[in-house]
Amino acid sequence: MDAREHEDYQQEEERLQFTVDYMKQVIQAAEAKRLDFKGNMKQAMVDLDHLDSSLLRKGICVI
């Protein structure tokens, strides 16, 4: 018997398509969050005061 003739074939095909669509949505959401995070990090670096003594004391910032 061909796999496509199995009684559960249509149901499994629909489940697979649902999973594929869901994973695409998850990946798109993750990519959007990654881009937001990257933008936030760039802005944080622009806004960073390199002369902040608390950062220098902790060895976080090097001039």
N, C-alpha and C positions, 0 to 999 in steps of 0.2 A: 504494500500500500504506500502510495506517495504521501509524504508528510502533509501536503496541502489538502489531502482528502481526510485527514484526521478530524474528528468531531470538535476538537478544541482549537484547531488551527486559527480560525477567525478571531476567537477571543484572545489567544496569545499574541496574534499579530497586532491587535488593538492595544493590548497591554504594552507591548514593545514600543509602539508609536507614542503612547502616552509617556513612557519613560524617556524616550528620546527628546520629546518636546519639553518635558520637565527639566532634563539636564541642560538643554539649550538655554532655558530661562535662568537656571542657577549659574551657568557660566557667564551669561550676559550681566547678571547682577553682580557677580564677583568682579568682573572686569570694570564695571562702573565704580564699584567701591575702591578698587585698586587705583583707578585714575583719580578719584577724589582724594585718596590717601596721599598719592604722589604729589598732587597739587598742594595739599595741606603741608606736606613736608617741605616743598620748595618755598612756600610762603613763610613757613617757620624759620627757614634758614635766612631768608631775606630780612625778616624782622628781628633776627638774633642780634643782640648787642654784644659784639665781640670784646668789648671792654668791660663786661660785667664781671666784677671781681669774684662773685660767688662761683661763677663757672670756672674762672682761673684757679681759684683755691682748690676746687675739687678735681682739677686736672681734666675737665671736660673740654675746655676751649684752649686752643693753643694759638698764640699770636705769632 
